[in-house]
Amino acid sequence: MSDTAAQSGTEPAEQAGEETAKLSPEERFERRVTAWKAAERVLWRPGHQQTLRERLAWLSEAAGEVCDLDGRVDMYGDGLVEALEERVAALLGMEAAVFFPTGTMAQQVALRCWAGRTGDATVALHPLNHPEVHERQAFSQVSGLRPVRLTDEPRMPTAEEVRDFPEPFGALLLELPLRDAGFVLPSWEELTEVVEAARERDAVVHFDGARLWECTPHFDRPLSEIAGLADSVYVSFYKSLGGFGGAAVAGPKTLVDEAKTWRHRYGGMIIQQFPTVLSALIGLERELPRLPEYVAHARVVAGALREGFTEAGVPWARVHPEEPHTHQFQVWLPYEPDVLGDAALRHVEETRTGLFAQGWNRGGPGLAYTEVTVAGPGLEWTADDVRAAVRTFVKRLPGGITE
């Protein structure tokens, strides 16, 4: 991989960063999107950074692979929507599935239905679970559910923590993988023990499986066996599959039938959803079979990133987990988030090589982390490519490589 930033390599990173440091968050985002689109080599190309024309062209080119384009459009959840629901239920080994426009709605409905059946609206979960961190207290504010936290450790709850929790709960929610802890997963034995502990308490088990699709390599089991541990499972169609949006809940047919009623009450009975449904079917056809390959290569990329930062003399750097559990993981570096964001932006602009597609988050004083995703474009990278890109990135950090 060539280093096309040689011309700017003599300029101190502190001076080079002055312009980007003055950008507003909105300006920085737009500039990052522009730079990422122009990049020649990246580990991942987020679909939301594409233009409307590009997304529509992708849908038009691929839709014929997954359905008869001369068939009629869906109306209020029939036709194409039902075909997607049947496909998901079969993949997950469940009796039935129901499509939702959003995951936030899907999980609220599933757990509300379980609360009515168990007579207990308390949901035991991890404080880093998506509904607690990213959904503005929707469980309690909208659906009358009461979340309780099993542990504050950045890992899945243990069977002992579930078994010994000091108050009753009707449902146990497990996010697989736990995204905000670093896309981490338990071992298969740990997961089965946690599920058994919930069963001992007569609690139902619901999997927040937004990224369940890429868990099969870690567990070394098919999707149906993983999902079969739970009473119900939620999956997303855009987080790993590249769809426009949408989600599904799979489980017993009686639960799914009830969930369809609540979907209507929550405003999810949309007259036509064929663009989103088509994109989900395309993702299942094209991306789902490739996810194991992405996971395997993510481990190569993670190791090369770790080696690259060591070789570049960065005083402290971490890849978490050291061996990724999925095709996504975290990178931690000893700089402020804005410093890293500015360096990453200049790196992709000046070298047309993108390592870090996401923003940087504060992890503590002088410490920040970002999420790395390895997908189709990343398969072209060798470990040497990654180490070379790290070197050119570090040149743009304060006190980085100058030779």
C-alpha positions in Angstrom: 0.0 0.0 0.0 1.5 3.4 -1.0 1.7 6.3 1.4 0.5 9.2 -0.7 0.7 11.6 2.3 4.5 12.1 2.0 4.0 15.7 0.9 2.2 16.6 4.1 4.2 14.3 6.4 6.6 17.1 7.4 3.8 19.4 8.6 3.4 19.0 12.4 0.1 17.2 13.3 -0.7 20.1 15.7 -0.7 22.6 12.8 -2.4 20.3 10.4 -5.2 19.7 12.8 -6.0 23.4 13.4 -8.5 23.6 10.5 -10.4 20.4 11.4 -10.4 21.3 15.1 -12.6 24.3 14.3 -15.2 22.2 12.5 -18.7 21.8 14.0 -19.8 18.1 14.6 -22.1 18.4 11.6 -19.3 19.8 9.4 -16.9 17.1 10.6 -19.5 14.4 9.8 -20.2 15.7 6.3 -16.5 16.0 5.6 -15.9 12.5 6.8 -18.7 11.2 4.6 -17.2 13.0 1.6 -13.7 11.7 2.3 -14.9 8.1 2.9 -16.8 8.1 -0.5 -13.6 9.2 -2.2 -11.4 6.6 -0.4 -9.9 3.9 -2.6 -9.4 1.4 0.3 -11.6 1.0 3.3 -12.5 -1.8 5.7 -16.2 -1.1 5.4 -18.5 1.2 3.4 -21.6 2.2 5.5 -24.7 2.2 3.4 -26.0 5.3 5.0 -23.1 7.3 3.5 -24.2 6.5 0.0 -26.4 8.8 -2.1 -30.0 8.2 -2.8 -29.1 7.4 -6.4 -26.6 4.8 -5.3 -29.0 3.1 -2.9 -31.8 3.0 -5.4 -29.5 1.6 -8.1 -28.4 -1.1 -5.7 -32.0 -2.0 -4.9 -32.9 -2.1 -8.6 -30.0 -4.2 -9.6 -30.4 -6.8 -6.8 -34.2 -7.1 -6.3 -34.7 -9.5 -9.1 -32.5 -12.1 -7.2 -35.0 -12.3 -4.3 -38.5 -11.9 -5.7 -40.7 -11.8 -8.8 -40.7 -8.1 -9.7 -43.9 -8.6 -11.6 -45.7 -9.5 -8.4 -47.9 -7.0 -6.6 -46.6 -4.8 -3.8 -47.4 -5.4 -0.2 -50.4 -4.0 1.6 -50.4 -3.7 5.4 -48.0 -6.6 6.0 -49.1 -9.1 3.4 -47.3 -10.5 0.3 -43.6 -9.7 0.4 -43.6 -8.9 4.1 -45.0 -12.3 4.8 -42.4 -13.9 2.6 -39.6 -12.2 4.7 -41.3 -13.3 7.9 -41.4 -16.9 6.8 -37.8 -16.8 5.8 -36.7 -15.4 9.1 -38.7 -17.9 11.1 -37.1 -20.7 9.1 -33.6 -19.4 9.6 -34.1 -19.0 13.3 -35.9 -22.3 13.8 -39.0 -20.6 15.2 -42.7 -21.2 14.6 -43.3 -17.7 13.3 -41.9 -14.2 12.9 -43.3 -10.7 12.5 -41.8 -7.7 10.7 -41.4 -4.3 12.4 -40.3 -1.0 10.9 -37.8 -0.5 13.8 -36.0 -2.5 16.4 -37.1 -0.2 19.2 -40.7 -1.0 18.5 -40.0 -4.7 18.0 -38.4 -5.3 21.4 -41.0 -3.2 23.3 -43.8 -5.2 21.7 -42.2 -8.6 22.4 -41.4 -7.8 26.0 -44.8 -6.2 26.6 -46.5 -9.4 25.3 -44.3 -11.5 27.6 -45.2 -9.2 30.5 -48.9 -9.8 29.9 -48.3 -13.6 29.9 -46.0 -13.8 32.9 -47.8 -11.1 35.0 -44.5 -9.4 35.6 -43.4 -6.3 33.8 -39.8 -6.4 35.2 -37.1 -7.0 32.6 -33.7 -8.0 33.8 -30.9 -6.8 31.6 -27.4 -5.4 31.3 -27.1 -1.6 31.7 -25.2 -1.4 28.4 -28.1 -3.1 26.6 -29.3 -1.1 23.6 -32.7 -0.2 25.1 -31.1 1.2 28.2 -28.4 3.3 26.4 -29.9 4.3 23.1 -33.7 4.4 23.3 -34.5 7.2 25.7 -36.1 5.0 28.4 -38.7 3.7 26.0 -39.3 0.6 28.0 -40.6 2.5 31.0 -41.9 5.7 29.3 -43.9 4.0 26.6 -44.5 0.4 27.4 -44.8 0.2 31.2 -41.8 -2.1 31.5 -39.5 -1.9 34.5 -35.8 -2.6 33.6 -33.5 -3.9 36.4 -29.7 -4.2 36.0 -28.0 -7.5 36.7 -24.4 -6.3 36.7 -22.2 -3.3 35.9 -19.3 -5.4 34.6 -18.6 -4.9 30.8 -19.6 -8.5 29.9 -22.6 -10.7 29.8 -24.3 -11.4 33.1 -23.3 -14.7 34.6 -25.6 -17.6 35.6 -24.9 -16.8 39.3 -25.9 -13.2 38.8 -29.1 -14.2 37.2 -29.8 -16.9 39.8 -29.0 -14.7 42.8 -30.7 -11.5 41.7 -32.6 -10.3 44.8 -36.0 -9.6 43.2 -38.3 -11.3 40.8 -38.4 -10.6 37.1 -40.6 -11.8 34.3 -38.1 -11.7 31.4 -34.4 -11.8 30.9 -33.0 -9.8 28.0 -29.6 -10.8 26.6 -28.0 -8.7 23.9 -25.9 -11.0 21.6 -23.3 -9.6 21.0 -23.2 -6.9 23.7 -22.3 -4.0 21.4 -21.3 -1.3 23.9 -19.0 -3.6 25.8 -17.0 -4.3 22.6 -19.3 -6.6 20.6 -18.6 -9.3 23.2 -20.2 -12.8 23.5 -20.1 -15.4 26.2 -19.0 -18.9 25.5 -21.7 -21.4 24.5 -21.5 -23.0 27.9 -21.9 -19.7 29.7 -24.8 -18.8 27.5 -26.7 -22.0 28.1 -26.0 -21.7 31.9 -27.4 -18.2 32.0 -30.6 -19.3 30.1 -31.0 -22.3 32.5 -30.6 -19.9 35.5 -33.5 -17.8 34.1 -35.6 -20.9 33.5 -35.1 -21.9 37.2 -36.7 -18.5 38.1 -39.6 -19.1 35.7 -38.5 -16.2 33.6 -38.8 -16.1 29.8 -35.6 -15.4 27.8 -35.5 -12.9 25.0 -32.5 -12.3 22.8 -31.7 -8.9 21.5 -30.1 -10.3 18.4 -29.7 -7.2 16.3 -26.3 -8.6 15.3 -27.2 -12.3 16.0 -26.4 -13.1 12.3 -22.7 -12.9 12.8 -22.5 -14.9 16.1 -22.4 -18.4 14.5 -18.6 -18.6 14.1 -18.0 -17.7 17.8 -20.5 -20.3 19.0 -19.8 -22.8 16.2 -23.5 -23.5 15.9 -26.2 -22.7 13.4 -28.5 -19.8 13.9 -31.5 -22.1 14.7 -29.6 -23.7 17.6 -28.5 -20.4 19.0 -32.0 -18.8 18.7 -33.5 -22.0 20.0 -32.2 -21.3 23.5 -34.5 -18.3 23.8 -38.3 -17.9 24.0 -38.2 -15.1 21.5 -35.5 -13.4 19.4 -35.3 -9.9 17.8 -33.1 -9.4 14.7 -32.2 -6.4 12.6 -31.9 -6.2 8.8 -29.5 -3.2 8.5 -26.9 -3.6 11.2 -25.0 -6.5 9.5 -27.1 -7.2 6.4 -26.9 -3.8 4.8 -30.7 -3.3 4.5 -32.5 0.1 4.6 -33.9 -0.7 8.1 -36.5 -2.9 9.7 -36.5 -5.7 12.2 -38.3 -8.9 13.1 -39.3 -10.8 16.2 -39.5 -14.6 16.0 -41.0 -17.0 18.5 -44.1 -19.0 19.2 -47.0 -18.4 16.8 -49.3 -17.3 19.6 -46.8 -14.6 20.7 -46.3 -13.5 17.1 -50.0 -13.2 16.5 -50.3 -11.0 19.6 -47.3 -9.0 18.6 -49.0 -8.2 15.2 -51.9 -6.6 17.1 -49.5 -4.5 19.2 -47.5 -3.6 16.1 -50.7 -2.0 14.8 -51.3 -0.1 18.1 -47.8 1.2 18.1 -48.1 2.6 14.6 -46.1 0.0 12.8 -48.9 -1.1 10.4 -47.5 0.7 7.4 -49.3 0.5 4.1 -46.3 -0.4 2.0 -42.8 -1.4 3.1 -41.5 -3.2 0.0 -38.3 -1.2 -0.4 -37.2 -2.0 3.2 -38.3 -5.6 2.9 -36.6 -6.1 -0.4 -33.4 -4.7 1.0 -33.7 -7.2 3.9 -34.2 -10.1 1.6 -31.2 -9.0 -0.5 -29.1 -8.8 2.7 -30.2 -12.4 3.7 -29.3 -13.6 0.2 -26.0 -11.8 -0.2 -24.5 -10.7 3.1 -25.6 -13.5 5.5 -23.5 -16.2 3.8 -20.4 -13.9 3.9 -20.5 -13.0 7.6 -18.4 -15.9 8.7 -15.7 -14.8 6.3 -15.9 -11.3 7.7 -15.5 -12.5 11.2 -12.5 -14.6 10.3 -10.8 -11.6 8.6 -11.7 -9.3 11.4 -9.4 -11.3 13.6 -6.5 -10.8 11.0 -7.2 -7.1 10.9 -7.4 -6.8 14.7 -4.1 -8.5 15.2 -2.4 -6.3 12.5 -3.9 -3.2 14.1 -2.4 -4.2 17.5 1.0 -4.9 15.9 0.9 -1.7 13.9 0.4 0.6 16.9 3.1 -1.2 18.8 5.5 -0.8 15.9 4.6 2.8 15.5 5.5 3.5 19.1 2.1 4.5 20.4 2.6 4.2 24.2 -0.7 2.5 24.9 -3.2 0.9 22.5 -5.8 -1.8 22.8 -7.9 -3.8 20.5 -11.0 -5.2 22.4 -11.6 -8.1 22.4 -8.1 -9.1 21.4 -9.6 -11.7 19.2 -12.9 -10.3 18.0 -16.0 -12.3 18.7 -17.8 -11.0 15.6 -16.7 -8.8 12.6 -16.8 -5.7 14.8 -14.6 -4.7 17.7 -13.2 -1.6 19.5 -9.9 0.2 19.2 -8.8 2.2 22.2 -6.0 4.9 22.0 -4.5 7.4 24.5 -5.7 10.6 22.9 -8.8 12.9 23.2 -11.7 12.0 20.8 -11.3 15.2 18.8 -7.6 14.6 18.3 -8.3 11.1 16.9 -11.2 12.2 14.9 -9.2 15.0 13.2 -6.3 12.6 12.5 -8.6 9.9 11.1 -10.2 12.6 8.8 -6.9 13.9 7.5 -5.7 10.3 7.1 -8.5 9.3 4.8 -8.5 12.6 2.9 -4.7 12.6 2.3 -4.1 8.9 1.7 -7.5 7.8 0.3 -7.2 4.9 2.8 -9.8 4.5 5.6 -9.2 2.6 8.8 -11.8 4.2 11.1 -15.3 4.9 9.6 -16.9 5.7 12.9 -16.5 8.6 15.3 -14.4 8.5 18.5 -16.0 8.3 22.0 -14.5 9.4 25.3 -13.3 6.5 27.4 -11.7 8.5 30.2 -9.3 11.4 30.5 -7.0 11.4 27.5 -8.5 8.1 26.3 -10.9 7.4 23.5 -12.3 4.4 21.5 -14.0 3.7 18.2 -15.7 0.8 16.6 -14.2 -1.0 13.6 -16.2 -3.1 11.2 -14.7 -5.5 8.7 -16.9 -6.3 5.8 -16.6 -7.0 2.0 -14.1 -4.2 1.2 -11.9 -5.3 4.1 -11.3 -8.7 2.7 -8.9 -7.1 0.2 -6.6 -6.0 3.0 -3.6 -8.1 4.1 -2.1 -7.8 7.5 0.8 -5.8 5.9 -1.7 -3.4 4.4 -3.3 -2.8 7.8 0.1 -2.2 9.5 1.1 0.2 6.8 -2.2 2.1 7.2 -1.6 2.4 10.9 1.8 3.9 10.3 0.4 6.6 8.1 -2.4 7.3 10.5 -0.1 7.6 13.5 1.9 10.2 11.5 -1.1 12.5 11.9 -1.2 12.2 15.6 0.5 14.7 18.0 4.0 13.4 18.6 3.5 10.7 16.0 6.0 9.3 13.5 7.8 12.1 11.6 10.5 10.3 9.6 
